[in-house]
Amino acid sequence: MAVQKIDYLWQDRKRHFGLPLSFTRFMLSEDRLFMEKGLVNLKASELLLYRVRDLELTMTLWQRIFGVGTICVKSTDQSTPDLDLVNVKNPREVKEMIHQLVEDAKNKRRMSSMEIMGGGPGPGPDMDGDGFPDHMDF
């Protein structure tokens, strides 16, 4: 089985004084958020976007001066309940991008769950095929 290459929609490094001078990298794909730390010893964390509960943006005075900010991602993931994207460039735009992808991932997951379960929220089944839910048949 071949490993599929991940197409990243956004990538950045943790920045110091506005410059990407660190060995902490952040990447965002359509359905996951990644963080890698280290040069010799590498630690990689991954978070599925449909598990994100909340996003928080903080920008201290120094971060605002250097055009960076910290995005705190809170999730229901057991191994990574909190993932902080520290000192990323254009934090407002990145937060909005993550928010949109989280909503897309949740909607996609709800749709596939409803398809598997054979329904979901809606007017109800139409067993006789008349175009009206059975509970509305008189």
C-alpha positions as CSV (number, residue, x, y, z in Angstrom):
1,M,0.0,0.0,0.0
2,A,1.4,3.4,-1.0
3,V,1.5,6.3,1.4
4,Q,-0.5,9.2,0.1
5,K,1.3,12.6,0.1
6,I,-0.4,15.2,2.3
7,D,-1.3,18.4,0.6
8,Y,-0.9,21.2,3.2
9,L,-3.1,24.2,2.9
10,W,-1.0,26.2,5.3
11,Q,2.5,25.9,6.9
12,D,4.5,28.0,9.3
13,R,7.1,27.9,12.0
14,K,7.1,29.2,15.5
15,R,8.6,32.7,15.2
16,H,10.9,34.7,17.4
17,F,10.9,38.4,16.9
18,G,8.7,37.8,13.8
19,L,11.3,35.5,12.2
20,P,10.8,31.7,11.7
21,L,13.9,30.8,13.7
22,S,12.8,27.6,15.5
23,F,12.4,23.9,15.1
24,T,8.7,23.9,15.7
25,R,6.6,23.6,12.6
26,F,2.8,23.8,12.1
27,M,0.9,22.4,9.1
28,L,-2.7,22.3,8.2
29,S,-4.4,19.9,5.8
30,E,-8.0,19.6,4.8
31,D,-8.8,17.3,7.8
32,R,-5.9,17.5,10.2
33,L,-3.6,19.9,12.1
34,F,0.0,18.9,12.6
35,M,2.8,20.1,14.9
36,E,6.4,18.9,14.8
37,K,9.0,19.9,17.3
38,G,12.7,19.2,17.4
39,L,15.9,18.9,15.3
40,V,17.6,15.7,16.4
41,N,14.7,14.2,18.4
42,L,11.4,14.9,16.6
43,K,8.0,14.9,18.3
44,A,5.0,15.0,16.0
45,S,1.4,15.6,17.1
46,E,-1.7,15.4,14.9
47,L,-5.2,16.5,15.6
48,L,-8.3,15.6,13.5
49,L,-10.2,18.8,12.8
50,Y,-13.7,17.3,13.4
51,R,-12.6,16.9,17.1
52,V,-11.9,20.7,17.6
53,R,-14.3,22.2,20.2
54,D,-12.9,25.7,20.4
55,L,-10.4,28.2,19.0
56,E,-8.9,31.1,20.9
57,L,-6.6,33.8,19.6
58,T,-4.2,35.7,22.0
59,M,-1.9,38.5,21.0
60,T,0.3,40.2,23.5
61,L,1.7,43.6,22.9
62,W,5.0,42.1,21.8
63,Q,3.3,39.7,19.5
64,R,1.3,42.5,17.9
65,I,4.5,44.5,17.4
66,F,6.0,41.6,15.5
67,G,2.8,40.6,13.6
68,V,2.3,37.2,15.3
69,G,-0.1,35.6,17.7
70,T,-1.0,32.3,19.4
71,I,-3.9,30.2,18.4
72,C,-5.1,27.8,21.1
73,V,-6.9,24.8,19.7
74,K,-9.0,22.9,22.2
75,S,-10.3,19.5,21.2
76,T,-11.9,16.3,22.4
77,D,-8.8,14.3,21.3
78,Q,-7.4,12.2,24.1
79,S,-3.7,12.5,23.2
80,T,-3.8,16.1,22.2
81,P,-6.6,18.0,24.0
82,D,-4.9,21.3,23.6
83,L,-2.6,22.3,20.7
84,D,-1.1,25.8,20.8
85,L,0.2,27.3,17.6
86,V,2.6,29.8,19.2
87,N,3.8,32.9,17.4
88,V,2.4,32.3,14.0
89,K,2.2,34.9,11.3
90,N,-1.2,36.4,10.3
91,P,-2.9,34.7,13.3
92,R,-6.4,36.1,12.5
93,E,-6.4,34.7,9.0
94,V,-5.0,31.3,10.1
95,K,-7.7,31.1,12.9
96,E,-10.4,31.8,10.4
97,M,-9.0,29.2,8.0
98,I,-8.9,26.6,10.7
99,H,-12.5,27.5,11.7
100,Q,-13.7,27.0,8.2
101,L,-12.0,23.6,7.8
102,V,-13.3,22.5,11.2
103,E,-16.9,23.3,10.1
104,D,-16.3,21.5,6.8
105,A,-14.9,18.4,8.5
106,K,-17.8,18.3,11.0
107,N,-20.4,18.7,8.3
108,K,-18.7,16.0,6.2
109,R,-18.6,13.7,9.1
110,R,-22.3,14.3,10.0
111,M,-23.3,13.6,6.5
112,S,-21.4,10.3,6.3
113,S,-22.7,9.3,9.7
114,M,-26.3,10.0,8.6
115,E,-25.7,8.0,5.4
116,I,-24.4,5.0,7.3
117,M,-27.2,5.2,9.9
118,G,-29.8,5.7,7.1
119,G,-31.3,9.0,8.0
120,G,-30.7,11.8,10.4
121,P,-32.5,14.9,11.2
122,G,-35.3,15.6,8.7
123,P,-38.9,15.0,8.0
124,G,-38.8,11.3,8.4
125,P,-39.0,8.2,6.1
126,D,-41.2,8.0,3.0
127,M,-41.9,4.2,2.8
128,D,-44.8,4.4,0.4
129,G,-42.9,6.7,-2.1
130,D,-45.6,9.4,-2.4
131,G,-43.1,12.2,-1.7
132,F,-44.4,12.9,1.8
133,P,-43.0,11.6,5.1
134,D,-45.1,8.7,6.4
135,H,-46.2,10.6,9.5
136,M,-47.9,13.2,7.2
137,D,-50.0,10.5,5.3
138,F,-53.7,10.8,6.1
